[in-house]
Amino acid sequence: MRVFVVGILLMVACLNGSSQDNYARLTVLIGSHIEFNFNTLDKYNTGIQIPDGTTLGVAIGEIAPAVMTGWHLDVQTFLGATDLVGSTGATLPSETIQIEATDANGNLGTAIFAGPRDLTAAGATLMSTNDLTDIPADPNTHQINITYDCGTTPATNLLGATPDYYTIEVEFILIPDF
């Protein structure tokens, strides 16, 4: 019986295993913490824009070429939050913030950028590409700028909102397309 068990162990140890070496990773290069400071009446009236407040580096690749057809970047609130929560308990709808992605260094020329999107729990696609020259992507050459707007549209105007220190966590999700 011992010889049989040792024989099985030797056979298992000699088997070559293989796995897919696919990867998709976002790196925050600039701007992991964004703050809006509404300290003038004009900012309450017109809102605040933080252009290129965050820069994301994209790393994506696959071991078997031509399996992946592209990739896209989505944004959503963390854990399905629907409100910005103030330090005193006041709330603002998450849609008070709009987020827009743009090509940071010109290497995503054929990518489709969706324009400003409301920050929601359901999420929204900020950009997508099906250009196979964007696979593999490297965070040094494939970078995306994120612009944030708060209170810049009539629907999100903050006049009359309770003054407070509001927070919300945002998730950026890199999704391979097959």
Summary of the structure (lengths in Angstrom):
residues: 178
radius of gyration: 22.4
end to end distance: 47.8
largest distance: 84.6
contacts: 496
relative contact order: 0.27
helix: 17%
strand: 41%
